């Protein structure tokens, strides 16, 4: 197992990210790439939005220098460069939602058409045999990629959330790769993990990093979203897949469900589904009385539970149709609870004080 691990690429990604996070801070202020407090953002002072750029650059440098990933997926870095640039432009100039969507579809097309990393088989998710998409897989993949990118962008609302959720998912993928004889690909998610860890140190103000708060920014949340969906598609559609497509859906189940519930609520109110607000899952937890740290732990625990369900379903080979039905059922329950969250919280408080 240890034969698959390479220390130099991981150290390079970690070290480059650490250096860039420090070096980019004054540049962020100089070029206006900072996050200012507003009615939706309750932090103090202007915080650099360079975390995502540093993570991307660290992965790119480590991959080129050590030749771990770049030799196999140059198109991954092409698509990633575009999504990071888009995120930087959005962080700086607050682009329109429609404009972002158009660019995201272009990035997704690079993955599906140019890199030929697209979904061809959904598995037996409705109990009638494997569903093969054929050429339709290109278009289905593009929609899925844009959805996942925005799901991670939407969930990035409190310190450590997008980064922590990404680590849980990426490390789960590492476990699947090792368990299924795909250990030769294990450095792909691990090199992303190595670049995210130093960012979390700054973002969460770990001991020794206090006073140097840095945010991931749209560049970072969209980059990790693209990276995760790239890996999930790659390792479910390979000749020797590491896990089934429905398992991949469970791994990113919480960000997907939160996005779906948010969009449904906005649509029911006649609002644009892309309109930002303060009614995300983390906002609800904090309005219910939890601190930012408590909300972070609670949401990450939920995300971990989704991954555990995916792991158990894969390990015990639970029929894909049952896994899919369970996911749809949980999505309906989740959406109902979110739509009626304050009534649910009042009932819960009555119950625990009864």
N, C-alpha and C positions, 0 to 999 in steps of 0.2 A: 504493500500500500504506500509506504513512504517513498517508493521509487518514482511516484507520480508528482511528488512535491518538489518544487525548485525554489530555494531560498532567495537567490539573487533577484529574480523578477519581483517577488513579493516585497523584499526590502527596498528595491528601487522605486516601486510604486508608492510605498509608504513614505520614503524619504523625500521623493520629489513632491508629493502632495503636501507634506509638512512644510517644506521650503516655500512652495508657491503660496500656500495659505498665509504665510508671514509676509512674503514679498509683495503680494497683490493687494494687501490691505491699504497702503497709502495710494496705490494706483486707483483703487476703487473709489476713494474719495475724490481724487483728482478728476476722474472721468464721469463722476456722478452715478456710478454703479453701486448705489446704496439704497437701503430700504428705510423710508421715513415713517414714523408713527402716523396712524390714521385711525378712523373709526373701526376699521377691520383689523388693524395691526397695533397691538397694545404693548409693544416693546419700548425701551427707552433709548433715545438718541438715534443717530444714523448708523446702521449696521451694514457692513460690506456684503454684497451679494455675489461673492467670488468663489464660494465653496464648490459649486458645480463645475466651474471652469477649471479649478485646481484638480478636481477628481479626474475629469476628462484628460487633461494634459498629463497627469501622472500616469494614467493607464496607457496613453499613447506613447509617452517617452519610454516607459518600462517595456512595452511590447516591441518597440523598434530596437532599443538597445540590446535586449536579451533575446529577441526573435522568438517570443513565445506565442503571440497571438497574431501579430501583424502579417506573418507569412501566409496565414490561412484566411484571414478575413479583412483585407484592406478596405472592402466596401463597407464593413461595419464602421470603420473610422471615418469614412466619407459621410455616411448617413449621420453618424454621431456629431461630426464637425458642424453639419448643417443645423442639427437640432440644438446644439449648444449655442451657435451663433444666433439662432432664432430666439432662444431663451434670453441671451444677453440683450438683444434688441428689445425684447418685451420688458425685461427688468429695467432697462434704461428709459424707454419711450412709451411703455404701456400700450402695446399694439392692440388693434381691435381683435375680438375673438374670431371673427370670420377670417381675417388675414392670417392669424395663427393656424387656423384649421387648414387653410389652403396649403401652407408650407408643411404642415405635419403630414398631409396626404402625399406630398412630394417626397418627403423622407421615407414614408412607409412604402412608396413605390420603389425606392432604391433597394429596400430590403427584399420586397417580394419579387420584383421584376429583374433588377440588375444582379442581386446576390442570389437569386433563385432560392431564397429561404422563405418558403411559404407553406401554408397548410393544405395538404392534399387529402388527408384522412382524418375524420373526426372520431373514428372508432364507433362502437355499437352503442351510441348514446340513447337511442329510442327503442332498442330491443328488436330491431329487424335486420340486423347485420351491419357491417361496417359501412359508414357513409363516406363515399369518395366524392370529392368536389370537382375533380378535373381542372379545367381552366378557370372555373369559378373560384377556385382556391386563391388565385391571385387577388381578386377583388375582396373576398372574404378576409384574407389576411390583412389587406390594407386597412379595412374598417377596424379589425381587431387591434392592429398596431396603434392606430390613432386613439382608440378607446383606452388602451392600457397607458399610453403616454399621458392622457388627460386624467386618468384615474390617479396616477402617482402625483401629478401636478396639483390635483384638488386636495389630496390627503396631506400635502405638505403645509401644515398650518401651525404647528407648535414645534419647539426645539426637539430635535432628535427623532421626529416621527417618520419622515420619508427615509432618512438614513437608517434608522433602526429597523423599519419594516423591510427595507432592501436587504439588510444583513440576514434577517431571518429567512427570507426567501432564497437568497443566494446560497446560504449554508445548507439549506434543505436540498437544493439542486446538487451541491457538492456531495452530500450523502447519497443521493440517488445515483450519481455518476460512479461513485466508488462501489456501490452495492450491485450494480448491473454490469460490471466489466467495462465501463467507459471511463476509467480513471485517467486515460491519456488526455481527456478534455477537462480535467479538474482545475487546471490553472486558469481557465477562462473566467469562471465566477470568482475564484480566489484572488485574482489580481484586482478585481473591482473591489472586493472586500478590503484588501490591503490599502487601497486609496481612500475608502470611505472612513476607515477608523480614525485617522488623524483629523478629518473634518469633524467627526462627532466629538472629539476632544475639545475643539474650539467651540463648536455649536452648543454643547452641553456644559461648557465651562468646567471641565474636569480639573482636578487639582493640578496646579502648575500652568493652566491655560485660562484662568479667570481673567476677566478684563479685556479679552480679545474675541468678543462674540463675532461669529461669522455665520451668515445664512447660506443655504444651498442655492437659493434663487430658482427661477423658472428654468434656467439653464441646467441646473443640477437635477431637479425633480424630473424634467423631461428626458434627460440623459439616462438616469437610472431606470426610468420606465421603458425607454427604448432598449436598453441593455437587457433587462429582464425578459421582455417579450421576445427579443432576438434569441436568447438562450432557450427559452421555453419552446419556441417553434422548432428551433434547430434540433433539440433533444427529444422531441415527440415525433418528429417526422423523419428521423434518420433511419438507415437500414437496420441499425441495432438501437432502437429507442431506449432511453433511460427510464421513461415513464409514459403513461398514456395521456392523451389530450385532456381528458376530463380531470386527471390529477393536476395538470398544469393550471386548469381553471380554479381548482380549490386552493392552490398555492397563492394565487393573487386574488382570492375570493373577497377578502375584506375591502381592499381598495375598489374593486369592481362593484360590490354591493353598495358601498357608500356613494360612489358616483351615480349609480342607477337610481338610488333613493333620492338623492339631491335633485337630479334632473326631473324625476317624476313629480316631486313636490313643486318645483318651479313651473313645470308645464301645467299642473293642475291649478296653479294660481294665475295662469296666463302670462307668466314671466318668461324671458329668454332662458333657455336651459343653460346658457353659457354665462349668465349674469352672476358675478361674484356676490357672496353674502357671508354672514357669520352664523350659519346654521349647519355647519359640518359636524361630524361626529365629535371632534375634539372641542368644538364650541359648546355642544350640548353637555358634554361631561363637565366642562368648567362652569357653565351656568348652573349646573346641578349641584355645585359646591366643591368639586374636586380642584386641586391645585394643578398647575401645568405638569408637574412631575407625576402626580397621581394619574392624570388623564393619559399621559404618555405610557406609563406602565400598563394601565388598563387596556389601551388600544393595542399595544404591542402583544399583550397576552392574548387578546382576541385574535390577532393576526397569526400568532403561533398556533392557536387552536385550529384555525383553518388549515394550516400546514399539516398539523397532526392528523386531521381527518383525511387529507390527501395521502399522507404516508401510510396510514392504516388501510385505506381503501386499496392502495397499490400493493401493499404487503400481503393482504389477504385476498387479493384479486376479486374484490367486490365487483359484481357486474357493473359495467359502465352505465347502463340504463338506470340502475338504482342510484349510483353516484350523481348522475345528472338530475334525476328526479329530486333527490335530496337537496341538491344545490338550488334548483328552482324553487322548491318549497321553502327553504331557508331565506331565499331572496324575497319571497312574498311576505314572510313573517317579519323579516328585517325592515322592509319598506313600510309595513303597517305600523310597526313599533315607532319608527322614525317619524311618521306622519302624526302619530298620537303620543309623542314622547312625554309631554308634560302630564298627560292623564296617566300614563304608565308609571311615571315617577311618583305621582301623588298616591296611586294605589300601592306602590312598593313601600312608600314611607308609612302608610297606614298599616300595612301588613307587619312590618318590622317593629312597629310601636304598639301593636295589638297585645 
